[in-house]
């Protein structure tokens, strides 16, 4: 395990966090302070953070939900806050701007430390191993083919050197922590999901305890199973993944076997028009799930492109009658991940999913959008 960069500070000392290098897994980082909330982001081109504004909004909202769970919880927090911060009014911690001011300097300093203490040392170790290896025969290399790689390496990073950034905010004790580790991308080919009965308590907030609660479900994840998606034991309708949001694409006219126009048209506008006429996206009502940062981008893209979204929980009966034309899941680490097959727990046969052109359109648009919307920190 490579070392992670860890920042930690009390709420009253956010400008001077303690920093360290630790071999600390993501789960252990979150569970060290279970009485709190968390969020995880990732870099793009190392220098920007995808949907940072959404992550800051999530921290503020989740904190508000947690503190206001009950009068007793609120009174307990108020007492600790006054003791540590020396004031009664704690509304500032429900403001995303408060956390932006506190945490953006952490991200900036953390990335510099990660580059110096992890990336450069990793590259140095690779160079050392290569210098000891037999020298291969020289081959002619096209300078243009390495142009992009060279530009990525100029700052001591490479195309695979993205970083996963996680924040944990504890209300007992009043502690803020940040964890930076190597970002590991999910494979995008031939990915499947498992449907399992289950619910997520308080799904609109991201509580640290959920990392512990979902562990039995995580045991079902093994290639090619990428994610477990929860469904109701009464309605047999799907809600969300244990670490993702869940989407289905269906035809507006179920019995229509073919698109009304040629999707091989050279006009992207004509192709999109056909997709809009033919398909709709189905996903859980936003008040019933944790709205992920990438889910927000998907909904934004659908609105901009005129793609219909139906806010209802996709039913397993529709899956079993071949009405799911496409399936994808979203998260910070996956972005938009197409699914090729659906497994149902305790049922041996899996159901294959079509390669849906609307899913591919959304995937490309979201990938473009997160780059445009990234928060530059370096």
Residue pairs with C-beta under 8 A, 6 or more apart in sequence:
1 23
1 25
2 23
2 118
2 122
2 181
2 182
3 21
3 22
3 23
3 117
3 118
4 21
4 22
4 23
4 24
4 29
4 179
4 180
4 181
5 19
5 20
5 21
5 110
5 113
5 114
5 117
5 118
5 178
5 179
5 180
5 181
6 19
6 20
6 21
6 22
6 24
6 29
6 177
6 178
6 179
6 180
7 17
7 18
7 19
7 106
7 109
7 110
7 177
7 178
8 17
8 18
8 20
8 175
8 176
8 177
8 178
9 16
9 17
9 18
9 175
9 176
10 84
10 173
10 174
10 175
10 176
11 81
11 84
11 85
11 93
11 174
11 175
11 176
12 84
12 85
12 86
12 174
14 102
14 176
15 102
15 105
17 106
17 176
17 178
19 109
19 110
19 113
21 117
21 118
24 179
26 40
26 164
26 166
26 179
26 181
27 211
29 166
29 168
29 177
29 179
30 38
30 166
30 168
30 208
30 211
31 208
31 211
31 212
32 168
32 177
33 168
33 170
33 173
33 175
33 177
33 208
34 208
34 209
34 212
35 170
35 171
35 172
35 208
36 66
36 168
36 169
36 170
36 171
36 172
36 175
36 207
36 208
37 59
37 62
37 63
37 66
37 168
37 169
37 205
37 206
37 207
37 208
38 166
38 167
38 168
38 169
38 206
38 207
38 208
38 211
39 55
39 58
39 59
39 62
39 166
39 167
39 206
40 55
40 164
40 165
40 166
40 167
40 332
40 333
41 49
41 50
41 51
41 52
41 55
41 164
41 165
41 166
41 167
41 293
41 332
42 49
42 50
42 162
42 163
42 164
42 165
42 183
42 332
42 333
43 49
43 50
43 111
43 162
43 163
43 165
43 183
44 50
44 162
44 370
44 371
44 374
45 152
45 374
46 111
46 115
46 155
46 157
46 161
46 162
46 163
46 378
47 111
47 376
47 377
47 378
48 371
48 374
48 375
48 376
48 377
48 378
49 55
49 107
49 165
49 374
49 375
49 377
50 293
50 332
50 370
50 373
50 374
51 293
51 294
51 296
51 297
51 332
51 370
51 373
51 374
51 375
52 100
52 104
52 107
52 374
52 375
52 377
53 96
53 100
53 375
54 293
54 296
55 167
55 293
56 96
56 99
56 100
56 103
57 96
58 206
58 293
59 96
59 99
59 167
59 169
60 93
60 94
60 95
60 96
60 98
60 99
61 94
61 204
61 205
62 205
62 206
62 207
63 93
63 94
63 169
63 171
64 94
65 202
65 204
65 205
66 73
66 171
66 205
66 207
67 73
67 74
67 77
67 90
67 171
68 74
69 202
76 172
77 90
77 171
77 172
78 88
78 90
80 171
80 172
80 173
80 174
81 87
81 88
81 90
81 174
82 88
84 174
85 174
92 98
93 99
102 176
103 167
103 176
103 178
104 375
104 377
106 178
107 165
107 178
107 377
108 377
108 378
110 165
110 178
110 180
111 163
111 180
111 377
111 378
112 378
113 180
114 163
114 180
115 155
115 156
115 157
118 182
119 156
119 157
119 161
120 156
123 156
123 158
148 159
149 158
149 159
152 158
152 159
161 182
162 182
162 183
162 185
163 180
163 181
163 182
163 183
164 180
164 181
164 182
164 183
164 184
164 333
165 178
165 179
165 180
166 178
166 179
166 180
166 181
167 176
167 177
167 178
167 179
168 175
168 176
168 177
168 178
168 179
168 208
169 175
169 176
169 177
170 176
170 177
170 208
183 333
184 333
185 333
186 226
186 333
186 334
186 337
187 223
187 226
188 337
188 338
190 224
190 340
191 224
191 226
191 337
191 338
191 339
191 340
192 224
192 225
192 226
192 339
192 340
192 341
192 342
192 343
192 350
193 225
193 226
193 227
193 228
193 229
193 241
193 327
193 329
193 339
193 341
193 342
193 343
194 220
194 221
194 225
194 227
194 228
194 229
194 343
194 344
194 345
195 228
195 229
195 230
195 231
195 238
195 316
195 342
195 343
195 344
195 345
196 217
196 220
196 228
196 229
196 230
196 231
196 345
197 230
197 231
197 232
197 233
197 345
198 217
198 228
198 230
198 231
199 230
199 232
199 239
200 210
200 230
200 239
200 240
200 242
200 289
200 290
201 213
203 239
203 240
203 288
203 289
203 290
204 287
204 289
204 290
204 291
205 290
206 290
214 242
214 243
217 228
217 230
217 242
218 228
218 242
220 228
220 345
221 227
221 228
224 341
225 343
226 329
226 334
226 337
226 339
227 241
227 242
227 243
227 244
227 329
228 241
228 242
229 238
229 239
229 240
229 241
229 242
229 244
229 246
229 329
230 238
230 239
230 240
230 241
230 242
231 237
231 238
231 239
231 316
232 239
232 313
235 313
235 315
236 315
236 316
236 317
237 312
237 313
237 314
237 315
237 316
238 246
238 248
238 284
238 313
238 314
238 315
238 316
239 246
239 284
239 288
239 289
239 313
240 246
240 284
240 289
240 290
241 329
241 331
243 331
244 292
244 329
244 330
244 331
244 334
244 337
245 283
245 284
245 289
245 290
245 291
245 292
245 294
245 295
245 298
245 329
245 330
245 331
246 283
246 284
246 314
246 327
246 329
247 281
247 282
247 283
247 298
247 327
247 328
247 329
247 330
248 281
248 282
248 283
248 314
248 318
248 324
248 326
248 327
249 279
249 280
249 281
249 282
249 324
249 325
249 326
249 327
249 328
249 356
249 358
249 359
250 279
250 280
250 282
250 318
250 323
250 324
250 325
251 278
251 279
251 280
251 323
251 325
252 277
252 278
252 279
252 280
252 308
253 278
254 323
256 278
259 274
259 278
260 274
260 277
260 278
261 270
261 273
261 274
263 271
263 274
263 275
263 357
265 271
265 274
271 357
271 361
272 305
272 361
275 307
275 357
275 358
275 361
276 305
276 306
276 307
276 308
278 358
279 307
279 308
279 325
279 326
279 356
279 358
280 307
280 308
280 309
280 310
281 298
281 302
281 307
281 308
281 309
281 310
281 358
281 362
282 309
282 310
282 312
282 314
283 295
283 309
283 310
283 311
283 314
284 311
284 312
284 313
284 314
285 311
285 312
285 313
286 311
288 313
292 330
292 331
292 332
293 332
294 330
294 331
294 332
294 334
294 335
294 336
294 366
294 370
295 330
297 366
297 369
297 370
297 373
298 330
298 336
298 362
298 366
299 309
300 369
301 307
301 362
301 365
301 366
301 369
302 308
302 309
302 362
303 309
305 361
305 365
307 358
307 362
314 324
316 344
318 324
319 342
319 351
320 351
324 342
324 351
324 353
325 354
325 356
325 358
326 338
326 353
326 354
326 355
326 356
326 358
326 359
327 338
327 339
327 342
327 353
327 359
328 336
328 337
328 338
328 339
328 359
328 362
328 363
329 337
329 339
330 336
330 337
330 366
331 337
335 363
335 366
335 367
335 370
336 359
336 362
336 363
336 366
336 367
338 355
338 356
338 359
338 360
338 363
339 353
340 352
340 353
340 355
341 350
341 351
341 352
341 353
342 350
342 351
342 353
343 350
343 351
344 350
344 351
